[in-house]
Amino acid sequence: MPLSPRIKTALPGPQARKLVKLDQKYVSPSYTRSYPLVVKAAQGLWVTDADDNLFLDFTAGIAVNASGHCHPTVVEAIKTQADKLLHMSGTDFYYTPQIELAQKLAQIAPGRNRRKVYFGNSGAEAVEAAFKLARWHTQRELNLAFFGAFHGRTMGALSLTASKTVQKKHYNPFVPGITHIPYAYCYRCAYNLTYPDCDLYCLSWVEDTLFRTTIPPEEVAAIFVEPIQGEGGYIVPPPEFHQKLYAIAQKYDILYVADEVQAGMGRTGKMFAMEHFGVRPHIMALAKGIASGMPLGALVADAKIMNWEAGSHASTFGGNPISCQAALATIALLQDGLMDNARIQGERLMTGLRELQKTHACIGDVRGKGLMVAVELVTDREKRTPDRDGRNKLIDLAFKQGFLLLGCGENSIRFCPALTVSAAEIDTGLTIFEEILRARAKK
Ligand SMILES: Cc1ncc(COP(=O)(O)O)c(C=O)c1O
């Protein structure tokens, strides 16, 4: 295992520059590249770029490579399956990996109810399927979702999303009937209240105001909620938030749809992030970490709820046999120690970042669970003034030092390394982060 990044060229290096130019000529300009990293190969937590520079990766390909880059067990499972069957479409035919993965997901989903699983290829497809299933099952037209939420970019998922206007600009009209409400982002409370004195007013407001004035609750199909908001800024709500919201949902027979796409699959130290909050959602959307990098989305729902008829929803590629085998191998690794490692290394990371917060006033908040950790950058800690520019500069400086990070929310940096990360790699990341905080402070 390498001990530290190795940057041999100016960044981007000559090969990377050439490839970026070619990309700019042929690839969609809608992608959001924070810095010009051109990846050639990767192993574990370490990424080699086109010029053979070596980077420490705390992005895991946007929280996807749960078992690290190219984990040998996952690669072996992929190769073995590739020799047998690449595709047959689980929509029209049966094959073992899809059935086995559905059984596995049904077994590990929290609670005792029998579950059924629908397969797609991405997070957005899992959310889209949840949206359709909720309508199909309840025959209700309205839905609630949260400000700050990111649920994907297809039209249904995008209609539920309320993260950044650039994601929605020029795409109106959206699917009607969705109302966004404030999430418990207690560092920046929408109602200017303070937890716990607020008694979670953001939730009582739903029942006392929203349901009394504008939204008849008996017409609401589902509440779509991330257990911990991901793209919105790695926002961890108070411990009782989900139970209180779930109680409201139960009262009006509204389905509780947990979007576990980013927070799920062991990243927070439990298989599903909702387990931290003691809530058993009716429907869970899964993707990202589920197959360590192979494209796969899954919807896990109570069998009683997943009662749509044949032909009502399907996908040609969903539940691809190779992706399913990669997922089965990933889940076995998660259960075999990676989930525990996420908890242990996540605590080490949070402790280190909290130490840095003591000496660096630009760190307004440190938050997270397991290996879903963020720091929020501010220009004034008292006033909590967001420092978006400073955040972007830090991410760029980190890249130049061979440390890969991503932003989230308006002014936060997320740390979401693979669940295989070692204590030494956490310490290397913290050391580099401290260096760049110092370098930035001097400017
Ligand atoms: C919580 C959540 N839901 C859905 C999605 C959409 O996933 P995908 O990009 O695979 O469509 C994301 C992606 O970041 C996400 O974080």
The ligand as an SDF file (V2000), in Angstrom:
LIG
                    3D

 16 16  0  0  0  0  0  0  0  0999 V2000
  -29.4600   10.3420   -2.4500 C   0  0  0  0  0  0  0  0  0  0  0  0
  -29.3080   10.1740   -3.9310 C   0  0  0  0  0  0  0  0  0  0  0  0
  -30.3540    9.7140   -4.6430 N   0  0  0  0  0  0  0  0  0  0  0  0
  -30.2670    9.5460   -5.9690 C   0  0  0  0  0  0  0  0  0  0  0  0
  -29.1110    9.8390   -6.6590 C   0  0  0  0  0  0  0  0  0  0  0  0
  -29.0480    9.6380   -8.1360 C   0  0  0  0  0  0  0  0  0  0  0  0
  -28.2000    8.5690   -8.4240 O   0  0  0  0  0  0  0  0  0  0  0  0
  -27.6290    8.3570   -9.9120 P   0  0  0  0  0  0  0  0  0  0  0  0
  -26.6480    9.4570  -10.1600 O   0  0  0  0  0  0  0  0  0  0  0  0
  -27.0150    6.9940   -9.8580 O   0  0  0  0  0  0  0  0  0  0  0  0
  -28.7980    8.4150  -10.8330 O   0  0  0  0  0  0  0  0  0  0  0  0
  -27.9990   10.3160   -5.9490 C   0  0  0  0  0  0  0  0  0  0  0  0
  -26.7610   10.6610   -6.6450 C   0  0  0  0  0  0  0  0  0  0  0  0
  -25.9050   11.3530   -6.1680 O   0  0  0  0  0  0  0  0  0  0  0  0
  -28.0980   10.4980   -4.5550 C   0  0  0  0  0  0  0  0  0  0  0  0
  -27.0830   10.9460   -3.8280 O   0  0  0  0  0  0  0  0  0  0  0  0
  1  2  1  0
  2  3  1  0
  2 15  2  0
  3  4  2  0
  4  5  1  0
  5  6  1  0
  5 12  2  0
  6  7  1  0
  7  8  1  0
  8  9  2  0
  8 10  1  0
  8 11  1  0
 12 13  1  0
 12 15  1  0
 13 14  2  0
 15 16  1  0
M  END
$$$$
